[in-house]
Amino acid sequence: MSSIDFVNVCKRFGPNLPLTINNANIQIGKGEFCVFVGPSGCGKSTLLRMVAGLESVSSGDISIAGRRVNHLPPAQRGVAMVFQSYALYPHMTVAENMAFGLRVLGSDAAAIEAKVKKAADILQLGPLLDRLPKQLSGGQRQRVAIGRAIVKEPDVFLFDEPLSNLDAALRVQTRLEIAKLHHDIGRASMVYVTHDQVEAMTLANKIVLLRSGKAVQEEGSVAQFGSPMDLYHRPQNLFVAEFIGSPKMNVMPAVMVRAEPDHAVVDVRGQQVKAAVDARAAAPGAAVTLGIRPEHLLAGDAGEGALLQATLQQRERLGDSSLLYLSVAPGAPLVTLRLEGDAPHAIDEAVTLRVRPEQCHLFDAAGKAYARTVTLPS
């Protein structure tokens, strides 16, 4: 097993170009499954390629198992990479594709055969070892590409959007296989790049959420890193809050009314809402942003919590649940409510929303989260 440490890592592709990666400080523990996620252009793949040795580090240090690797060639880093493209040799069988890297290194034939068989058993490729790539499905080809990495028995696996070429059903199946792979060979650390937050939430022990655009230059590349539930329940800023979660968090402009040690009261378009946060740093009248996830909003006026009056604008039925898009005030962004089952509400119907303090998030004018005062899952 190997830990991976990024210390003040920066990447600039030209002297007159802005930083692609700015001041990345990340610690990935031994045997962890870490996912880099973020919007397009945030540098996820660049960061991964710097670990692999396929991109140079402009400044800062990357260490694997405590050894600085900035200037080591890829072959000496103890990593294996699975690319977005399968990149299989079309004239070679599955077994030959998996064994090719070991043969180039001059490994013993018996050892190669044993490693290929072991990897094939893990990935359920045994019956397919004599087939050519053209005789395989997309999911099977991706498993062969993963098998080619497994036979090297690396300390670190690197995955660069390996599911992006698969259809929806194969994505789910292969995602489960990758999770099982991590469990079966838990000694290895895995770093996985995706733009799909569902993959990030379901696969990761640790998520690293990266910023893009101007914010990278001003605040650094890493918006937040931690466990999936930590980012979901305790986002440190508005960017993280809106990026993690599907549908994304509802955010509503508000004004601070008063703040107590265990809660704050804010005004949302003339309606007062209590949030279980410590916002004593905010003065009365300060502009703040109230956040609440669609699955945490409640419909109806029975029970605890502040009430918001809204009007239904649009509805989406998903089968197991429904998404309602509601207006709480003219010109305000629509609020999303997630309900179980087939919601009976009609377009233009008045709907009462109930907001519980423990489910609310609050952010200051700069987008920084106020600390929540309730105990939440980690």
Salt bridges, closest charged atoms under 4 A:
GLU32 OE1 - LYS206 NZ 3.33
GLU55 OE1 - LYS11 NZ 3.81
GLU55 OE2 - ARG49 NE 3.61
ASP61 OD1 - ARG68 NE 2.47
ASP121 OD2 - LYS117 NZ 3.11
GLU153 OE1 - LYS115 NZ 3.95
ASP155 OD1 - ARG187 NH1 3.80
GLU161 OE1 - HIS195 ND1 2.91
GLU177 OE1 - ARG143 NE 3.45
ASP184 OD2 - LYS180 NZ 2.72
ASP184 OD1 - HIS183 ND1 3.52
ASP196 OD2 - ARG171 NH2 3.20
GLU199 OE2 - ARG171 NH2 2.50
GLU218 OE2 - LYS214 NZ 3.61
GLU219 OE1 - ARG211 NH2 3.65
ASP230 OD1 - ARG234 NE 2.76
GLU242 OE2 - LYS248 NZ 3.53
ASP262 OD1 - HIS263 ND1 2.88
ASP278 OD2 - ARG280 NH2 2.86
ASP342 OD1 - ARG317 NE 2.32
GLU358 OE2 - ARG356 NE 3.61
